[in-house]
Amino acid sequence: MPVIKDLIKGLYRGANRHKEMTSKRGNKNFHPSRGLQRTGIKVGLRFKNVQEMIPEIVVPNLEGFTLKAYVSHKCPDTTEPPITARDIFDACVAPQVKADFKDGKFNNVNVTSESSSEGVTKQSNQSR
């Protein structure tokens, strides 16, 4: 007998999910009037649609578009190693620093760069 009671209790509790969502059943952020954009105005007992209030959805023409909408899970794994901070430094900043060093813009006492390193000045440890 307790099995039947448990089944009935489970059906009763599960049936609550199918009731209409009201302000008593929703969470604190549920407001029944804030879900859809109105497409007209209420005049007396009737509702009148206003053409200017109906949202217009603009979709671009995608004929001849070669890219797909998603990346398939069957695509092969990448074989490149992960990018490190050293790789980014070597690719972006190192050529500028080497060029400035060759031009003589850096010295051992006062490290300054007038052109490429945004004018940052630092005292080196050798000057102390």
A tleap script that builds the chain and sets N, CA, C and O, in Angstrom:
source leaprc.protein.ff14SB
mol = sequence {
  NMET PRO VAL ILE LYS ASP LEU ILE LYS GLY
  LEU TYR ARG GLY ALA ASN ARG HIE LYS GLU
  MET THR SER LYS ARG GLY ASN LYS ASN PHE
  HIE PRO SER ARG GLY LEU GLN ARG THR GLY
  ILE LYS VAL GLY LEU ARG PHE LYS ASN VAL
  GLN GLU MET ILE PRO GLU ILE VAL VAL PRO
  ASN LEU GLU GLY PHE THR LEU LYS ALA TYR
  VAL SER HIE LYS CYS PRO ASP THR THR GLU
  PRO PRO ILE THR ALA ARG ASP ILE PHE ASP
  ALA CYS VAL ALA PRO GLN VAL LYS ALA ASP
  PHE LYS ASP GLY LYS PHE ASN ASN VAL ASN
  VAL THR SER GLU SER SER SER GLU GLY VAL
  THR LYS GLN SER ASN GLN SER CARG
}
set mol.1.N position { 0.795 -1.208 0.000 }
set mol.1.CA position { 0.000 0.000 0.000 }
set mol.1.C position { 0.840 1.277 0.000 }
set mol.1.O position { 0.442 2.244 -0.650 }
set mol.2.N position { 1.987 1.335 0.697 }
set mol.2.CA position { 2.743 2.573 0.668 }
set mol.2.C position { 3.265 2.896 -0.728 }
set mol.2.O position { 3.530 4.062 -1.018 }
set mol.3.N position { 3.422 1.907 -1.600 }
set mol.3.CA position { 3.895 2.164 -2.953 }
set mol.3.C position { 2.864 2.983 -3.730 }
set mol.3.O position { 3.221 3.917 -4.448 }
set mol.4.N position { 1.608 2.636 -3.586 }
set mol.4.CA position { 0.547 3.359 -4.287 }
set mol.4.C position { 0.458 4.798 -3.770 }
set mol.4.O position { 0.262 5.734 -4.545 }
set mol.5.N position { 0.605 4.963 -2.439 }
set mol.5.CA position { 0.568 6.314 -1.879 }
set mol.5.C position { 1.710 7.167 -2.435 }
set mol.5.O position { 1.523 8.341 -2.753 }
set mol.6.N position { 2.899 6.558 -2.546 }
set mol.6.CA position { 4.042 7.295 -3.082 }
set mol.6.C position { 3.826 7.665 -4.542 }
set mol.6.O position { 4.186 8.767 -4.958 }
set mol.7.N position { 3.243 6.763 -5.328 }
set mol.7.CA position { 2.959 7.066 -6.726 }
set mol.7.C position { 1.958 8.205 -6.861 }
set mol.7.O position { 2.150 9.107 -7.676 }
set mol.8.N position { 0.916 8.169 -6.083 }
set mol.8.CA position { -0.105 9.219 -6.139 }
set mol.8.C position { 0.497 10.555 -5.705 }
set mol.8.O position { 0.219 11.595 -6.302 }
set mol.9.N position { 1.329 10.514 -4.654 }
set mol.9.CA position { 1.957 11.740 -4.176 }
set mol.9.C position { 2.892 12.315 -5.252 }
set mol.9.O position { 2.935 13.529 -5.452 }
set mol.10.N position { 3.633 11.451 -5.934 }
set mol.10.CA position { 4.529 11.908 -6.990 }
set mol.10.C position { 3.782 12.504 -8.163 }
set mol.10.O position { 4.220 13.507 -8.727 }
set mol.11.N position { 2.662 11.908 -8.540 }
set mol.11.CA position { 1.862 12.454 -9.629 }
set mol.11.C position { 1.261 13.797 -9.240 }
set mol.11.O position { 1.207 14.719 -10.053 }
set mol.12.N position { 0.813 13.903 -8.001 }
set mol.12.CA position { 0.213 15.147 -7.546 }
set mol.12.C position { 1.261 16.258 -7.511 }
set mol.12.O position { 0.993 17.370 -7.965 }
set mol.13.N position { 2.443 15.975 -6.982 }
set mol.13.CA position { 3.486 16.997 -6.901 }
set mol.13.C position { 4.009 17.370 -8.290 }
set mol.13.O position { 4.344 18.529 -8.537 }
set mol.14.N position { 4.078 16.410 -9.176 }
set mol.14.CA position { 4.562 16.687 -10.516 }
set mol.14.C position { 3.565 17.472 -11.349 }
set mol.14.O position { 3.953 18.151 -12.301 }
set mol.15.N position { 2.290 17.390 -11.007 }
set mol.15.CA position { 1.263 18.095 -11.771 }
set mol.15.C position { 1.346 19.599 -11.561 }
set mol.15.O position { 0.792 20.363 -12.352 }
set mol.16.N position { 2.027 20.035 -10.510 }
set mol.16.CA position { 2.129 21.453 -10.213 }
set mol.16.C position { 2.920 22.201 -11.289 }
set mol.16.O position { 2.734 23.405 -11.469 }
set mol.17.N position { 3.799 21.497 -12.002 }
set mol.17.CA position { 4.610 22.142 -13.025 }
set mol.17.C position { 3.777 22.616 -14.208 }
set mol.17.O position { 4.202 23.515 -14.934 }
set mol.18.N position { 2.620 22.042 -14.415 }
set mol.18.CA position { 1.823 22.337 -15.595 }
set mol.18.C position { 0.771 23.410 -15.352 }
set mol.18.O position { -0.003 23.734 -16.252 }
set mol.19.N position { 0.737 23.965 -14.142 }
set mol.19.CA position { -0.217 25.029 -13.868 }
set mol.19.C position { 0.256 26.331 -14.508 }
set mol.19.O position { 1.425 26.473 -14.866 }
set mol.20.N position { -0.654 27.258 -14.643 }
set mol.20.CA position { -0.314 28.552 -15.220 }
set mol.20.C position { 0.599 29.316 -14.268 }
set mol.20.O position { 0.400 29.294 -13.054 }
set mol.21.N position { 1.605 29.995 -14.826 }
set mol.21.CA position { 2.544 30.763 -14.011 }
set mol.21.C position { 1.874 32.064 -13.584 }
set mol.21.O position { 1.459 32.862 -14.423 }
set mol.22.N position { 1.773 32.267 -12.291 }
set mol.22.CA position { 1.184 33.482 -11.742 }
set mol.22.C position { 2.207 34.153 -10.841 }
set mol.22.O position { 3.302 33.629 -10.635 }
set mol.23.N position { 1.851 35.304 -10.310 }
set mol.23.CA position { 2.771 36.013 -9.431 }
set mol.23.C position { 2.964 35.271 -8.113 }
set mol.23.O position { 3.971 35.478 -7.436 }
set mol.24.N position { 2.028 34.418 -7.739 }
set mol.24.CA position { 2.196 33.634 -6.509 }
set mol.24.C position { 3.143 32.461 -6.726 }
set mol.24.O position { 3.823 32.040 -5.790 }
set mol.25.N position { 3.201 31.930 -7.935 }
set mol.25.CA position { 4.051 30.774 -8.197 }
set mol.25.C position { 5.440 31.165 -8.684 }
set mol.25.O position { 6.374 30.373 -8.555 }
set mol.26.N position { 5.603 32.359 -9.239 }
set mol.26.CA position { 6.875 32.774 -9.799 }
set mol.26.C position { 7.842 33.281 -8.734 }
set mol.26.O position { 7.474 33.445 -7.571 }
set mol.27.N position { 9.073 33.525 -9.147 }
set mol.27.CA position { 10.045 34.073 -8.212 }
set mol.27.C position { 9.842 35.579 -8.076 }
set mol.27.O position { 8.890 36.131 -8.628 }
set mol.28.N position { 10.737 36.247 -7.341 }
set mol.28.CA position { 10.545 37.673 -7.072 }
set mol.28.C position { 10.690 38.539 -8.323 }
set mol.28.O position { 10.257 39.691 -8.319 }
set mol.29.N position { 11.287 38.012 -9.391 }
set mol.29.CA position { 11.471 38.783 -10.616 }
set mol.29.C position { 10.388 38.520 -11.664 }
set mol.29.O position { 10.460 39.053 -12.771 }
set mol.30.N position { 9.402 37.715 -11.330 }
set mol.30.CA position { 8.347 37.401 -12.293 }
set mol.30.C position { 7.257 38.462 -12.231 }
set mol.30.O position { 6.670 38.694 -11.173 }
set mol.31.N position { 6.985 39.103 -13.358 }
set mol.31.CA position { 5.901 40.070 -13.471 }
set mol.31.C position { 5.097 39.684 -14.709 }
set mol.31.O position { 5.627 39.710 -15.819 }
set mol.32.N position { 3.818 39.324 -14.532 }
set mol.32.CA position { 3.049 38.812 -15.661 }
set mol.32.C position { 2.874 39.803 -16.814 }
set mol.32.O position { 2.677 39.377 -17.952 }
set mol.33.N position { 2.940 41.089 -16.557 }
set mol.33.CA position { 2.704 42.047 -17.632 }
set mol.33.C position { 3.978 42.405 -18.389 }
set mol.33.O position { 3.913 43.170 -19.352 }
set mol.34.N position { 5.148 41.871 -17.982 }
set mol.34.CA position { 6.412 42.242 -18.619 }
set mol.34.C position { 6.979 41.088 -19.435 }
set mol.34.O position { 8.068 40.614 -19.112 }
set mol.35.N position { 6.327 40.629 -20.433 }
set mol.35.CA position { 6.873 39.542 -21.203 }
set mol.35.C position { 6.913 39.848 -22.681 }
set mol.35.O position { 7.894 39.547 -23.361 }
set mol.36.N position { 5.855 40.441 -23.171 }
set mol.36.CA position { 5.742 40.707 -24.593 }
set mol.36.C position { 5.581 42.195 -24.847 }
set mol.36.O position { 5.073 42.938 -24.008 }
set mol.37.N position { 6.021 42.607 -26.014 }
set mol.37.CA position { 5.839 43.988 -26.412 }
set mol.37.C position { 4.429 44.132 -26.973 }
set mol.37.O position { 4.002 43.325 -27.800 }
set mol.38.N position { 3.723 45.134 -26.536 }
set mol.38.CA position { 2.362 45.341 -27.033 }
set mol.38.C position { 2.407 45.810 -28.481 }
set mol.38.O position { 3.281 46.581 -28.875 }
set mol.39.N position { 1.448 45.330 -29.261 }
set mol.39.CA position { 1.393 45.695 -30.679 }
set mol.39.C position { 0.216 46.609 -30.992 }
set mol.39.O position { -0.133 46.798 -32.157 }
set mol.40.N position { -0.392 47.169 -29.966 }
set mol.40.CA position { -1.525 48.057 -30.186 }
set mol.40.C position { -1.951 48.712 -28.891 }
set mol.40.O position { -1.220 48.702 -27.901 }
set mol.41.N position { -3.154 49.286 -28.913 }
set mol.41.CA position { -3.685 49.951 -27.734 }
set mol.41.C position { -5.086 49.441 -27.455 }
set mol.41.O position { -5.780 48.961 -28.351 }
set mol.42.N position { -5.491 49.553 -26.191 }
set mol.42.CA position { -6.830 49.122 -25.806 }
set mol.42.C position { -7.759 50.333 -25.857 }
set mol.42.O position { -7.513 51.345 -25.200 }
set mol.43.N position { -8.825 50.217 -26.644 }
set mol.43.CA position { -9.806 51.278 -26.788 }
set mol.43.C position { -11.125 50.734 -26.272 }
set mol.43.O position { -11.780 49.925 -26.930 }
set mol.44.N position { -11.506 51.189 -25.084 }
set mol.44.CA position { -12.730 50.676 -24.475 }
set mol.44.C position { -12.570 49.203 -24.129 }
set mol.44.O position { -11.679 48.836 -23.363 }
set mol.45.N position { -13.423 48.364 -24.685 }
set mol.45.CA position { -13.331 46.921 -24.461 }
set mol.45.C position { -12.596 46.209 -25.584 }
set mol.45.O position { -12.379 45.000 -25.507 }
set mol.46.N position { -12.214 46.926 -26.614 }
set mol.46.CA position { -11.569 46.312 -27.778 }
set mol.46.C position { -10.080 46.652 -27.811 }
set mol.46.O position { -9.640 47.650 -27.240 }
set mol.47.N position { -9.330 45.814 -28.480 }
set mol.47.CA position { -7.896 46.021 -28.665 }
set mol.47.C position { -7.649 46.355 -30.124 }
set mol.47.O position { -8.055 45.604 -31.011 }
set mol.48.N position { -6.989 47.471 -30.382 }
set mol.48.CA position { -6.745 47.897 -31.753 }
set mol.48.C position { -5.259 47.786 -32.056 }
set mol.48.O position { -4.438 48.378 -31.355 }
set mol.49.N position { -4.903 47.029 -33.102 }
set mol.49.CA position { -3.515 46.895 -33.526 }
set mol.49.C position { -3.057 48.169 -34.216 }
set mol.49.O position { -3.791 48.753 -35.013 }
set mol.50.N position { -1.824 48.600 -33.902 }
set mol.50.CA position { -1.218 49.759 -34.536 }
set mol.50.C position { -0.034 49.249 -35.340 }
set mol.50.O position { 0.865 48.615 -34.786 }
set mol.51.N position { -0.023 49.515 -36.627 }
set mol.51.CA position { 0.988 48.973 -37.534 }
set mol.51.C position { 2.397 49.423 -37.151 }
set mol.51.O position { 3.351 48.659 -37.300 }
set mol.52.N position { 2.539 50.659 -36.656 }
set mol.52.CA position { 3.856 51.175 -36.285 }
set mol.52.C position { 4.422 50.502 -35.039 }
set mol.52.O position { 5.632 50.545 -34.816 }
set mol.53.N position { 3.574 49.883 -34.228 }
set mol.53.CA position { 4.036 49.235 -32.997 }
set mol.53.C position { 4.444 47.781 -33.215 }
set mol.53.O position { 5.035 47.170 -32.325 }
set mol.54.N position { 4.146 47.230 -34.358 }
set mol.54.CA position { 4.516 45.841 -34.651 }
set mol.54.C position { 5.998 45.809 -35.015 }
set mol.54.O position { 6.412 46.506 -35.941 }
set mol.55.N position { 6.811 45.011 -34.305 }
set mol.55.CA position { 8.240 44.988 -34.611 }
set mol.55.C position { 8.521 44.411 -35.989 }
set mol.55.O position { 7.902 43.432 -36.409 }
set mol.56.N position { 9.472 45.039 -36.689 }
set mol.56.CA position { 9.856 44.577 -38.016 }
set mol.56.C position { 11.211 43.888 -37.917 }
set mol.56.O position { 12.181 44.497 -37.467 }
set mol.57.N position { 11.287 42.658 -38.322 }
set mol.57.CA position { 12.526 41.885 -38.242 }
set mol.57.C position { 13.218 41.953 -39.596 }
set mol.57.O position { 12.660 41.555 -40.619 }
set mol.58.N position { 14.451 42.470 -39.581 }
set mol.58.CA position { 15.222 42.623 -40.809 }
set mol.58.C position { 16.252 41.504 -40.849 }
set mol.58.O position { 17.094 41.396 -39.958 }
set mol.59.N position { 16.185 40.676 -41.880 }
set mol.59.CA position { 17.097 39.540 -42.037 }
set mol.59.C position { 17.901 39.749 -43.311 }
set mol.59.O position { 17.321 39.989 -44.370 }
set mol.60.N position { 19.232 39.664 -43.230 }
set mol.60.CA position { 20.028 39.857 -44.444 }
set mol.60.C position { 19.902 38.673 -45.390 }
set mol.60.O position { 19.578 37.562 -44.968 }
set mol.61.N position { 20.158 38.912 -46.665 }
set mol.61.CA position { 20.132 37.856 -47.666 }
set mol.61.C position { 21.439 37.076 -47.572 }
set mol.61.O position { 22.516 37.647 -47.742 }
set mol.62.N position { 21.354 35.787 -47.305 }
set mol.62.CA position { 22.541 34.959 -47.113 }
set mol.62.C position { 22.797 34.021 -48.283 }
set mol.62.O position { 23.459 32.997 -48.113 }
set mol.63.N position { 22.292 34.345 -49.459 }
set mol.63.CA position { 22.567 33.511 -50.624 }
set mol.63.C position { 24.029 33.645 -51.016 }
set mol.63.O position { 24.555 34.754 -51.109 }
set mol.64.N position { 24.680 32.517 -51.246 }
set mol.64.CA position { 26.084 32.507 -51.618 }
set mol.64.C position { 27.021 32.690 -50.436 }
set mol.64.O position { 28.225 32.858 -50.634 }
set mol.65.N position { 26.509 32.662 -49.221 }
set mol.65.CA position { 27.330 32.805 -48.022 }
set mol.65.C position { 27.968 31.466 -47.718 }
set mol.65.O position { 27.270 30.460 -47.596 }
set mol.66.N position { 29.297 31.439 -47.594 }
set mol.66.CA position { 29.993 30.153 -47.493 }
set mol.66.C position { 30.191 29.669 -46.070 }
set mol.66.O position { 30.391 28.471 -45.869 }
set mol.67.N position { 30.145 30.541 -45.074 }
set mol.67.CA position { 30.368 30.106 -43.697 }
set mol.67.C position { 29.142 29.374 -43.162 }
set mol.67.O position { 28.010 29.659 -43.553 }
set mol.68.N position { 29.387 28.438 -42.272 }
set mol.68.CA position { 28.309 27.686 -41.653 }
set mol.68.C position { 27.890 28.362 -40.353 }
set mol.68.O position { 28.597 29.231 -39.842 }
set mol.69.N position { 26.764 27.971 -39.831 }
set mol.69.CA position { 26.225 28.602 -38.633 }
set mol.69.C position { 26.924 28.140 -37.364 }
set mol.69.O position { 26.885 28.857 -36.364 }
set mol.70.N position { 27.547 26.999 -37.360 }
set mol.70.CA position { 28.180 26.487 -36.152 }
set mol.70.C position { 29.400 25.667 -36.541 }
set mol.70.O position { 29.588 25.335 -37.711 }
set mol.71.N position { 30.220 25.347 -35.563 }
set mol.71.CA position { 31.388 24.496 -35.780 }
set mol.71.C position { 31.010 23.094 -35.341 }
set mol.71.O position { 30.554 22.894 -34.215 }
set mol.72.N position { 31.194 22.138 -36.209 }
set mol.72.CA position { 30.817 20.767 -35.924 }
set mol.72.C position { 31.740 20.167 -34.874 }
set mol.72.O position { 32.918 20.516 -34.790 }
set mol.73.N position { 31.193 19.269 -34.083 }
set mol.73.CA position { 32.004 18.563 -33.086 }
set mol.73.C position { 32.915 17.535 -33.747 }
set mol.73.O position { 33.817 17.000 -33.102 }
set mol.74.N position { 32.691 17.263 -35.001 }
set mol.74.CA position { 33.510 16.281 -35.718 }
set mol.74.C position { 34.750 16.906 -36.351 }
set mol.74.O position { 35.523 16.202 -37.001 }
set mol.75.N position { 34.955 18.200 -36.178 }
set mol.75.CA position { 36.119 18.842 -36.782 }
set mol.75.C position { 37.396 18.343 -36.109 }
set mol.75.O position { 37.376 18.018 -34.921 }
set mol.76.N position { 38.500 18.277 -36.843 }
set mol.76.CA position { 39.739 17.745 -36.257 }
set mol.76.C position { 40.299 18.686 -35.197 }
set mol.76.O position { 40.092 19.898 -35.251 }
set mol.77.N position { 41.012 18.106 -34.232 }
set mol.77.CA position { 41.637 18.908 -33.189 }
set mol.77.C position { 42.788 19.718 -33.769 }
set mol.77.O position { 43.393 19.331 -34.769 }
set mol.78.N position { 43.080 20.840 -33.134 }
set mol.78.CA position { 44.189 21.663 -33.583 }
set mol.78.C position { 45.497 21.048 -33.119 }
set mol.78.O position { 45.560 20.411 -32.067 }
set mol.79.N position { 46.532 21.242 -33.909 }
set mol.79.CA position { 47.831 20.666 -33.570 }
set mol.79.C position { 48.814 21.739 -33.124 }
set mol.79.O position { 49.973 21.422 -32.857 }
set mol.80.N position { 48.393 22.999 -33.035 }
set mol.80.CA position { 49.271 24.073 -32.611 }
set mol.80.C position { 49.408 24.074 -31.092 }
set mol.80.O position { 48.441 23.790 -30.385 }
set mol.81.N position { 50.604 24.393 -30.582 }
set mol.81.CA position { 50.755 24.489 -29.126 }
set mol.81.C position { 50.054 25.749 -28.615 }
set mol.81.O position { 49.830 26.681 -29.387 }
set mol.82.N position { 49.709 25.791 -27.341 }
set mol.82.CA position { 49.036 26.989 -26.820 }
set mol.82.C position { 49.966 28.203 -26.846 }
set mol.82.O position { 51.183 28.066 -26.718 }
set mol.83.N position { 49.386 29.383 -27.011 }
set mol.83.CA position { 50.159 30.622 -27.088 }
set mol.83.C position { 50.490 31.085 -25.672 }
set mol.83.O position { 49.613 31.136 -24.810 }
set mol.84.N position { 51.752 31.421 -25.437 }
set mol.84.CA position { 52.187 31.906 -24.130 }
set mol.84.C position { 52.442 33.404 -24.199 }
set mol.84.O position { 52.408 34.001 -25.275 }
set mol.85.N position { 52.695 34.001 -23.049 }
set mol.85.CA position { 52.992 35.430 -22.994 }
set mol.85.C position { 54.309 35.733 -23.701 }
set mol.85.O position { 54.463 36.794 -24.304 }
set mol.86.N position { 55.252 34.807 -23.627 }
set mol.86.CA position { 56.537 34.991 -24.296 }
set mol.86.C position { 56.354 35.058 -25.817 }
set mol.86.O position { 56.990 35.871 -26.487 }
set mol.87.N position { 55.485 34.203 -26.355 }
set mol.87.CA position { 55.215 34.219 -27.801 }
set mol.87.C position { 54.626 35.561 -28.238 }
set mol.87.O position { 55.016 36.104 -29.272 }
set mol.88.N position { 53.698 36.089 -27.462 }
set mol.88.CA position { 53.084 37.371 -27.797 }
set mol.88.C position { 54.121 38.492 -27.724 }
set mol.88.O position { 54.158 39.368 -28.588 }
set mol.89.N position { 54.967 38.458 -26.682 }
set mol.89.CA position { 56.012 39.472 -26.554 }
set mol.89.C position { 56.968 39.411 -27.733 }
set mol.89.O position { 57.313 40.441 -28.311 }
set mol.90.N position { 57.399 38.197 -28.093 }
set mol.90.CA position { 58.340 38.047 -29.209 }
set mol.90.C position { 57.733 38.516 -30.530 }
set mol.90.O position { 58.447 39.040 -31.385 }
set mol.91.N position { 56.441 38.335 -30.703 }
set mol.91.CA position { 55.809 38.708 -31.964 }
set mol.91.C position { 55.490 40.202 -32.047 }
set mol.91.O position { 55.576 40.786 -33.127 }
set mol.92.N position { 55.126 40.829 -30.929 }
set mol.92.CA position { 54.632 42.204 -30.984 }
set mol.92.C position { 55.649 43.249 -30.524 }
set mol.92.O position { 55.828 44.266 -31.195 }
set mol.93.N position { 56.313 43.018 -29.399 }
set mol.93.CA position { 57.115 44.061 -28.774 }
set mol.93.C position { 58.603 43.916 -29.075 }
set mol.93.O position { 59.301 44.919 -29.225 }
set mol.94.N position { 59.095 42.690 -29.164 }
set mol.94.CA position { 60.535 42.457 -29.311 }
set mol.94.C position { 61.146 43.144 -30.537 }
set mol.94.O position { 62.237 43.700 -30.412 }
set mol.95.N position { 60.507 43.140 -31.717 }
set mol.95.CA position { 61.124 43.842 -32.853 }
set mol.95.C position { 61.317 45.338 -32.610 }
set mol.95.O position { 62.318 45.906 -33.046 }
set mol.96.N position { 60.383 45.980 -31.925 }
set mol.96.CA position { 60.516 47.407 -31.632 }
set mol.96.C position { 61.658 47.654 -30.654 }
set mol.96.O position { 62.430 48.598 -30.822 }
set mol.97.N position { 61.767 46.806 -29.631 }
set mol.97.CA position { 62.825 46.973 -28.634 }
set mol.97.C position { 64.190 46.768 -29.285 }
set mol.97.O position { 65.120 47.527 -29.013 }
set mol.98.N position { 64.324 45.757 -30.137 }
set mol.98.CA position { 65.600 45.504 -30.825 }
set mol.98.C position { 65.985 46.676 -31.724 }
set mol.98.O position { 67.147 47.078 -31.767 }
set mol.99.N position { 65.014 47.212 -32.434 }
set mol.99.CA position { 65.297 48.345 -33.325 }
set mol.99.C position { 65.713 49.574 -32.524 }
set mol.99.O position { 66.644 50.278 -32.916 }
set mol.100.N position { 65.033 49.845 -31.399 }
set mol.100.CA position { 65.403 50.986 -30.557 }
set mol.100.C position { 66.782 50.791 -29.942 }
set mol.100.O position { 67.539 51.753 -29.815 }
set mol.101.N position { 67.122 49.569 -29.561 }
set mol.101.CA position { 68.438 49.303 -28.975 }
set mol.101.C position { 69.553 49.503 -29.996 }
set mol.101.O position { 70.618 50.030 -29.674 }
set mol.102.N position { 69.294 49.076 -31.235 }
set mol.102.CA position { 70.298 49.265 -32.289 }
set mol.102.C position { 70.483 50.740 -32.626 }
set mol.102.O position { 71.587 51.163 -32.967 }
set mol.103.N position { 69.403 51.530 -32.533 }
set mol.103.CA position { 69.486 52.957 -32.827 }
set mol.103.C position { 70.127 53.742 -31.695 }
set mol.103.O position { 70.419 54.925 -31.867 }
set mol.104.N position { 70.356 53.121 -30.542 }
set mol.104.CA position { 70.991 53.794 -29.422 }
set mol.104.C position { 70.043 54.593 -28.556 }
set mol.104.O position { 70.485 55.509 -27.861 }
set mol.105.N position { 68.782 54.291 -28.569 }
set mol.105.CA position { 67.819 55.016 -27.741 }
set mol.105.C position { 67.822 54.517 -26.301 }
set mol.105.O position { 67.255 55.179 -25.432 }
set mol.106.N position { 68.437 53.379 -26.019 }
set mol.106.CA position { 68.533 52.827 -24.669 }
set mol.106.C position { 69.979 52.899 -24.203 }
set mol.106.O position { 70.900 52.724 -25.001 }
set mol.107.N position { 70.189 53.162 -22.883 }
set mol.107.CA position { 71.519 53.064 -22.287 }
set mol.107.C position { 71.397 52.369 -20.927 }
set mol.107.O position { 70.282 52.060 -20.507 }
set mol.108.N position { 72.472 52.123 -20.250 }
set mol.108.CA position { 72.447 51.347 -19.012 }
set mol.108.C position { 71.906 52.140 -17.828 }
set mol.108.O position { 71.357 51.537 -16.906 }
set mol.109.N position { 72.036 53.461 -17.810 }
set mol.109.CA position { 71.633 54.241 -16.655 }
set mol.109.C position { 70.155 54.618 -16.729 }
set mol.109.O position { 69.405 54.348 -15.791 }
set mol.110.N position { 69.742 55.215 -17.790 }
set mol.110.CA position { 68.377 55.710 -17.931 }
set mol.110.C position { 67.729 55.021 -19.124 }
set mol.110.O position { 68.158 55.207 -20.263 }
set mol.111.N position { 66.720 54.243 -18.868 }
set mol.111.CA position { 66.053 53.496 -19.934 }
set mol.111.C position { 64.876 54.331 -20.417 }
set mol.111.O position { 63.859 54.425 -19.731 }
set mol.112.N position { 65.006 54.935 -21.591 }
set mol.112.CA position { 63.918 55.713 -22.182 }
set mol.112.C position { 63.802 55.393 -23.654 }
set mol.112.O position { 64.778 55.026 -24.308 }
set mol.113.N position { 62.643 55.533 -24.141 }
set mol.113.CA position { 62.416 55.369 -25.568 }
set mol.113.C position { 61.534 56.506 -26.018 }
set mol.113.O position { 60.480 56.746 -25.428 }
set mol.114.N position { 61.946 57.209 -27.051 }
set mol.114.CA position { 61.184 58.348 -27.502 }
set mol.114.C position { 60.089 57.975 -28.491 }
set mol.114.O position { 59.081 58.675 -28.589 }
set mol.115.N position { 60.274 56.866 -29.235 }
set mol.115.CA position { 59.331 56.617 -30.316 }
set mol.115.C position { 58.386 55.455 -30.035 }
set mol.115.O position { 57.169 55.644 -30.037 }
set mol.116.N position { 58.911 54.273 -29.798 }
set mol.116.CA position { 58.033 53.119 -29.853 }
set mol.116.C position { 57.541 52.607 -28.515 }
set mol.116.O position { 56.532 51.902 -28.490 }
set mol.117.N position { 58.188 52.916 -27.402 }
set mol.117.CA position { 57.775 52.332 -26.127 }
set mol.117.C position { 56.970 53.290 -25.279 }
set mol.117.O position { 56.956 53.138 -24.058 }
set mol.118.N position { 56.310 54.251 -25.849 }
set mol.118.CA position { 55.379 55.165 -25.214 }
set mol.118.C position { 56.030 56.048 -24.160 }
set mol.118.O position { 55.328 56.532 -23.272 }
set mol.119.N position { 57.348 56.282 -24.214 }
set mol.119.CA position { 58.013 57.232 -23.339 }
set mol.119.C position { 58.105 56.822 -21.887 }
set mol.119.O position { 58.121 57.697 -21.022 }
set mol.120.N position { 58.165 55.566 -21.577 }
set mol.120.CA position { 58.273 55.108 -20.199 }
set mol.120.C position { 59.715 55.245 -19.740 }
set mol.120.O position { 60.627 54.808 -20.442 }
set mol.121.N position { 59.941 55.849 -18.565 }
set mol.121.CA position { 61.293 56.030 -18.035 }
set mol.121.C position { 61.447 55.223 -16.767 }
set mol.121.O position { 60.602 55.300 -15.875 }
set mol.122.N position { 62.534 54.436 -16.670 }
set mol.122.CA position { 62.819 53.636 -15.483 }
set mol.122.C position { 64.300 53.716 -15.179 }
set mol.122.O position { 65.128 53.761 -16.089 }
set mol.123.N position { 64.630 53.735 -13.912 }
set mol.123.CA position { 66.031 53.691 -13.504 }
set mol.123.C position { 66.450 52.235 -13.393 }
set mol.123.O position { 65.722 51.419 -12.828 }
set mol.124.N position { 67.619 51.905 -13.931 }
set mol.124.CA position { 68.100 50.532 -13.864 }
set mol.124.C position { 68.801 50.285 -12.532 }
set mol.124.O position { 69.144 51.235 -11.828 }
set mol.125.N position { 69.010 49.046 -12.187 }
set mol.125.CA position { 69.664 48.673 -10.931 }
set mol.125.C position { 71.134 49.062 -10.914 }
set mol.125.O position { 71.705 49.181 -9.830 }
set mol.126.N position { 71.776 49.266 -12.062 }
set mol.126.CA position { 73.191 49.585 -12.123 }
set mol.126.C position { 73.482 51.004 -11.667 }
set mol.126.O position { 74.619 51.283 -11.285 }
set mol.127.N position { 72.534 51.900 -11.683 }
set mol.127.CA position { 72.786 53.283 -11.320 }
set mol.127.C position { 72.792 53.487 -9.815 }
set mol.127.O position { 73.191 54.557 -9.356 }
set mol.128.N position { 72.369 52.513 -9.032 }
set mol.128.CA position { 72.301 52.653 -7.573 }
set mol.128.C position { 73.616 52.425 -6.929 }
set mol.128.O position { 73.726 52.506 -5.706 }
savepdb mol mol.pdb
quit
